[in-house]
Amino acid sequence: MMNKMNFDKQGGLIPAIIQDAISGQVLMLAYMNKEALAKTIETGNTWFYSRSRQELWLKGESSGHVQTVKEILYDCDEDALLIKVEQTGVACHTGHYSCFYRNWEGQEVEKQIFDLDKVYAFPASSPAILYELYDVIKDRQAKLPEGAYTTYLFQKGLDKILKKVGEENAEVIIAAKNREKSEVIYETSDLLYHLMVLLVEQDVSLDEIFSELKSRR
């Protein structure tokens, strides 16, 4: 069906209406290009194309409020999508469950569920920081800014990256054997960073790792 969808009418983009799979409530409207639709199908989470930033984005990458795809429908002209999802948290960046929370008079017909400061504050317990770090590493790989340690790793190549993963793994083991909690935290952070550099080098996304972990649960 990917080749049947008409992306040409709107400059390579098609509108995607997102609907709660259980209640039927319309949650939001966003746009997809072919790559966003492909990643949505591949990962099972909604991906869109930002017309303002001109880049792909994973719904919930900052807040953790991801959408799990349950069904994808297309219209009769094959130029629009209806995607039914299971919504984690809320769909709207304002903290409302749906982006359509106001009537024509401007009155809120749906209460705000989440405090924005809590949603986007990147608490220490939030996995969103992993996506943020992954994006930074991906950007370093593309631009190779001079003086950046990540640039150095990519320029040295796979063998250097693998060596650092091995070294940091050993550091975690030593810290754990010494029962030094602060060192375990520090060295584990180093290991995670170097593992993510390796993932970017191998073109493996975090969503693919999370999907694999979920399949084992």
C-alpha positions in Angstrom: 0.0 0.0 0.0 3.0 2.4 0.5 3.3 2.8 -3.3 -0.4 3.4 -3.7 -0.6 6.3 -1.2 -0.6 9.7 -3.0 2.1 11.8 -1.4 2.3 14.2 -4.3 -0.7 16.4 -3.6 0.8 18.2 -0.6 4.5 18.2 -1.4 5.3 14.7 -0.3 3.1 14.8 2.8 -0.2 13.2 3.7 -2.4 14.2 6.7 -2.8 11.5 9.4 -5.8 11.7 11.8 -5.0 10.0 15.1 -7.9 8.3 16.9 -8.1 6.5 20.3 -8.6 2.9 19.3 -11.0 2.2 22.3 -13.1 5.4 22.7 -13.0 6.6 19.1 -12.0 10.1 20.3 -10.0 12.1 17.7 -6.6 12.9 19.4 -4.7 14.9 16.9 -3.8 15.7 13.2 -0.3 15.5 11.9 1.6 14.9 8.7 3.6 12.0 7.4 6.0 11.5 4.5 6.9 8.1 3.2 9.8 7.7 5.7 7.6 8.6 8.7 4.9 6.1 7.6 7.5 3.4 7.0 9.0 4.0 10.5 5.4 3.9 12.0 4.7 0.6 10.4 8.2 -0.8 11.3 8.2 0.3 15.0 4.5 0.2 15.9 4.7 3.7 17.2 3.6 6.9 15.4 6.2 8.9 13.6 5.5 12.2 11.8 7.2 14.8 9.7 7.5 18.3 11.2 6.8 21.0 8.6 8.4 23.7 10.8 11.6 21.8 11.7 11.6 19.8 8.5 12.5 16.6 10.2 11.0 13.3 11.4 9.9 13.1 15.0 8.7 10.3 17.2 5.4 11.1 19.0 6.3 11.1 22.7 10.0 11.3 22.3 10.2 14.2 24.7 7.4 13.5 27.1 7.3 9.7 27.0 3.6 9.9 25.8 4.0 7.5 22.9 1.2 6.1 20.7 1.1 2.4 20.0 -0.5 1.7 16.6 -3.5 -0.7 16.6 -4.8 -0.1 13.1 -4.0 2.0 10.0 -6.8 3.0 7.5 -6.6 5.1 4.4 -9.3 7.1 2.6 -10.9 6.6 -0.8 -8.5 9.0 -2.6 -5.5 7.3 -1.0 -4.1 10.7 0.2 -5.1 10.6 3.9 -4.7 8.2 6.9 -6.7 7.3 9.9 -4.5 5.7 12.6 -6.1 4.1 15.6 -3.7 4.0 18.6 -3.4 3.2 22.3 -2.3 6.5 23.8 0.2 6.6 26.7 -0.4 9.8 28.8 -1.8 12.5 26.6 -1.7 13.3 22.9 -1.5 17.1 23.1 1.6 19.0 24.1 -0.6 21.3 26.2 -1.3 18.4 28.6 -4.8 17.7 27.3 -5.7 14.2 26.2 -6.8 15.4 22.8 -5.6 18.4 20.8 -9.2 19.2 20.1 -10.0 20.4 23.7 -11.8 23.7 22.9 -15.1 24.5 21.3 -15.7 27.3 18.7 -16.2 29.9 21.4 -12.7 29.1 22.8 -14.0 27.4 25.9 -12.2 24.3 27.2 -14.5 21.3 26.9 -11.8 19.0 28.2 -9.6 19.5 31.3 -5.9 19.5 31.2 -4.6 16.2 32.6 -0.8 16.8 32.9 1.2 19.7 34.2 3.5 20.8 31.3 6.4 21.3 33.6 6.1 17.7 34.8 5.7 16.3 31.3 8.7 18.1 29.7 11.0 18.5 32.6 13.0 15.4 31.8 13.0 13.9 35.3 15.8 11.6 36.2 13.4 8.6 36.0 12.3 9.5 32.4 13.7 7.4 29.5 13.2 10.5 27.3 16.8 11.4 28.0 18.0 8.4 26.0 16.2 9.6 22.9 17.7 13.1 23.4 21.2 11.6 23.7 20.6 9.4 20.7 19.6 12.4 18.6 22.7 14.3 19.7 24.9 11.4 18.8 23.1 11.1 15.4 23.7 14.8 14.8 27.4 14.5 15.7 27.7 11.7 13.2 26.1 13.7 10.4 27.9 17.0 11.1 31.2 15.9 12.7 31.8 19.1 14.6 35.5 19.8 15.3 36.6 19.1 18.9 33.6 16.9 19.9 34.5 13.6 21.5 31.7 11.9 19.6 33.2 13.2 16.4 36.6 11.7 17.4 34.9 8.3 17.9 33.2 8.3 14.5 36.4 9.4 12.8 38.4 6.7 14.4 35.9 4.1 13.3 34.2 0.9 14.5 37.3 -0.7 16.1 37.8 2.3 18.4 34.1 2.4 19.4 34.1 -1.3 20.2 37.3 -0.9 22.2 35.6 1.9 24.3 32.5 -0.3 24.8 34.8 -3.1 26.1 36.7 -0.7 28.4 33.6 0.9 29.9 32.0 -2.6 30.4 35.1 -3.6 32.4 34.9 -0.3 34.5 31.3 -1.2 35.4 32.4 -4.7 36.5 35.1 -3.2 38.7 32.8 -0.7 40.2 30.2 -3.3 41.0 32.8 -5.7 42.5 34.0 -2.8 44.7 30.4 -2.1 45.9 30.8 1.6 45.0 27.3 2.7 44.1 28.4 6.2 42.8 31.0 4.6 40.6 28.5 2.1 39.3 26.2 5.0 38.3 29.0 6.9 36.7 30.6 4.0 34.8 27.2 2.7 33.7 26.4 6.1 32.2 29.7 6.0 30.3 28.9 2.5 29.1 25.4 3.5 27.9 26.8 6.5 26.0 29.3 4.4 24.2 26.7 1.7 23.5 24.5 4.4 21.9 27.4 5.6 19.8 27.7 2.0 18.6 24.0 1.8 17.9 24.2 4.9 15.8 27.2 3.6 13.9 25.3 0.4 13.2 22.1 2.2 12.2 20.1 0.6 15.0 17.4 2.7 16.6 16.3 2.8 20.2 12.8 1.7 19.2 14.3 -1.5 17.7 16.0 -2.2 21.0 12.9 -1.5 23.0 10.8 -3.6 20.7 13.2 -6.5 21.1 13.0 -6.2 24.9 9.2 -6.0 24.8 9.1 -9.2 22.7 11.0 -11.0 25.4 8.8 -9.9 28.3 
